[in-house]
């Protein structure tokens, strides 16, 4: 495992696609924002410093994997974590 992969969020790696470093880094940024609460793509993009369309693309990939969900009935659409997938290891020392 490369050094850059070690810093990725545990749920950034998706088994159904080819995982390139840029995609892993982008999904890690999005997942880090969503760990602090649900948000719409524009807000997520602002906090992660990513373009809106990039956020939408990766949210859809994460939705297919069951990592995130889109809350229905809200405009703009709000996305949040589902709780599925690996949890971060927390150092207890």
C-alpha positions as CSV (number, residue, x, y, z in Angstrom):
1,X,0.0,0.0,0.0
2,X,1.4,3.4,-1.0
3,X,2.0,6.2,1.5
4,X,-0.8,8.3,-0.1
5,X,-3.4,5.5,0.2
6,X,-2.7,5.1,3.9
7,X,-4.1,8.7,4.5
8,X,-7.4,7.9,2.7
9,X,-10.7,7.6,4.4
10,X,-11.5,3.9,4.9
11,X,-14.6,4.2,2.8
12,X,-12.9,6.1,-0.1
13,X,-11.8,2.9,-1.7
14,X,-14.6,1.5,-3.9
15,X,-14.3,-2.1,-5.1
16,X,-16.5,-1.6,-8.2
17,X,-14.3,1.0,-9.9
18,X,-10.6,1.6,-10.6
19,X,-9.3,3.7,-7.7
20,X,-6.8,6.3,-8.8
21,X,-5.1,8.5,-6.2
22,X,-7.0,11.6,-7.3
23,X,-10.3,9.9,-6.9
24,X,-9.3,8.5,-3.5
25,X,-8.2,11.9,-2.3
26,X,-11.4,13.5,-3.6
27,X,-13.7,11.0,-1.9
28,X,-11.7,11.3,1.3
29,X,-12.3,15.1,1.3
30,X,-16.0,14.6,0.8
31,X,-16.3,11.9,3.4
32,X,-14.4,14.0,5.9
33,X,-16.9,16.8,5.4
34,X,-19.9,14.4,5.7
35,X,-18.5,13.0,9.0
36,X,-19.3,16.4,10.5
37,X,-22.9,16.4,9.2
38,X,-25.0,16.1,6.1
39,X,-24.9,18.8,3.5
40,X,-25.8,19.7,-0.1
41,X,-23.3,19.4,-2.9
42,X,-22.5,23.1,-3.0
43,X,-21.8,23.3,0.7
44,X,-19.7,20.1,0.6
45,X,-17.8,21.4,-2.4
46,X,-17.1,24.7,-0.6
47,X,-15.8,23.0,2.6
48,X,-13.7,20.5,0.7
49,X,-12.6,23.1,-1.9
50,X,-14.0,20.9,-4.8
51,X,-16.0,21.8,-7.9
52,X,-19.7,21.1,-7.7
53,X,-19.8,18.6,-10.6
54,X,-16.8,16.7,-9.0
55,X,-18.7,16.4,-5.8
56,X,-21.9,15.2,-7.5
57,X,-19.9,12.6,-9.5
58,X,-18.2,11.2,-6.3
59,X,-21.4,11.3,-4.3
60,X,-23.1,9.2,-6.9
61,X,-20.2,6.7,-6.8
62,X,-20.4,6.6,-3.0
63,X,-24.2,6.2,-3.2
64,X,-23.9,3.1,-5.5
65,X,-21.6,1.6,-2.9
66,X,-24.1,2.3,-0.1
67,X,-21.7,4.7,1.7
68,X,-23.9,7.8,1.4
69,X,-27.6,8.5,0.9
70,X,-29.6,11.3,-0.6
71,X,-32.2,12.6,1.7
72,X,-35.5,13.0,-0.3
73,X,-37.8,15.9,-0.1
74,X,-35.2,18.5,0.5
75,X,-34.2,21.2,-2.1
76,X,-31.3,21.4,-2.6
77,X,-30.7,17.6,-2.1
78,X,-28.9,16.9,1.2
79,X,-26.5,14.0,1.4
80,X,-25.3,12.1,4.5
81,X,-23.4,9.0,5.6
82,X,-25.4,5.8,5.9
83,X,-23.1,4.2,8.5
84,X,-22.3,1.3,6.1
85,X,-18.6,0.5,5.5
86,X,-15.5,0.6,7.5
87,X,-15.1,2.8,10.5
88,X,-12.0,4.9,11.2
89,X,-9.6,3.4,13.6
90,X,-9.2,5.8,16.5
91,X,-6.0,5.8,18.5
92,X,-7.0,5.3,22.2
93,X,-3.7,6.3,23.6
